[in-house]
């Protein structure tokens, strides 16, 4: 297995390539924030070495340096959006859903599986607040709420970045307050 590290303007990724006995090449791409528990040990070791705070800061800075007069604030904004997007979502009834990228994919997968008749309801699901049995309507509502939450996070990031670019004096600019206001308005 060969493992390469690519840190550039797009994203800091780890690529693992292996060749099977029949000559086929299998390529897997891993990005920061992914659950690497099932990844090959070489990938986990590379992640520990290269996905340092410095590498993540370089990535976030690269996202904003070409289109923002304030790369440091733009980097903080991108990190804030990531934390809010993946930090969970409160649902009606005092329930809380996990919204990591992996959880987002699982929710869509369950919704698709129900729609295709691959699994039957109720679906046993573990929320941040504990176990629940979900109907197809519940899964649809949760998927919609999570999708809307993710959309609002990106809308808020874009709006605040625009504010940063169009504000002459940023000394008193509060990124978190601006993000919260833009998220609420989205």
Residue pairs with C-beta under 8 A, 6 or more apart in sequence:
1 16
1 17
1 18
1 40
1 42
2 16
2 17
2 18
3 14
3 15
3 16
3 17
3 40
3 42
3 43
3 46
4 14
4 15
4 17
5 12
5 13
5 14
5 15
5 46
5 50
6 12
6 13
6 14
6 15
7 13
7 50
7 55
7 58
7 59
8 62
9 62
9 63
9 66
11 31
11 32
11 59
12 31
12 32
12 50
12 51
12 55
12 56
12 58
12 59
13 29
13 30
13 31
14 29
14 30
14 43
14 46
14 47
14 50
14 51
15 27
15 28
15 29
15 30
16 27
16 28
16 30
16 39
16 40
16 42
16 43
17 25
17 26
17 27
17 28
18 25
18 26
18 40
19 25
19 26
20 26
28 39
28 43
30 36
30 39
30 43
30 47
32 47
32 51
32 56
32 59
33 82
33 86
33 100
33 101
34 101
34 102
35 102
36 43
36 44
36 47
39 47
57 75
60 74
60 75
60 78
60 79
61 71
61 72
61 74
61 75
63 74
63 75
63 78
64 70
64 71
64 74
64 75
64 77
64 78
64 161
65 71
65 74
67 165
68 74
68 161
68 164
68 165
69 164
69 165
70 164
70 165
70 170
73 164
73 170
73 173
73 175
74 161
74 164
76 175
77 157
77 160
77 161
77 164
77 175
77 179
78 157
80 157
80 175
80 176
80 179
81 153
81 154
81 156
81 157
81 179
84 153
84 156
84 179
84 183
85 99
85 149
85 150
85 153
85 154
86 99
86 100
86 101
87 99
88 96
88 97
88 98
88 99
88 128
89 96
89 97
89 99
89 145
89 146
89 149
90 96
91 97
91 127
91 142
91 145
94 129
95 127
95 128
95 129
95 132
96 127
96 128
96 129
97 103
97 107
97 127
97 128
97 142
97 145
97 146
98 127
98 128
99 146
99 149
99 150
103 146
104 146
104 150
107 139
107 142
107 143
107 146
108 143
110 119
110 123
110 125
110 139
111 139
111 140
111 143
113 119
114 120
114 121
114 123
114 136
114 139
115 136
121 134
121 135
121 136
121 139
122 133
122 134
122 135
123 133
123 134
123 135
123 139
124 131
124 132
124 133
124 134
125 131
125 132
125 133
125 134
125 139
126 132
132 138
134 142
151 186
152 183
152 186
153 183
155 182
155 183
155 186
156 179
156 180
156 182
156 183
156 186
157 179
159 178
159 182
159 185
159 186
160 175
160 178
160 179
160 182
163 173
163 178
164 170
164 173
164 175
167 173
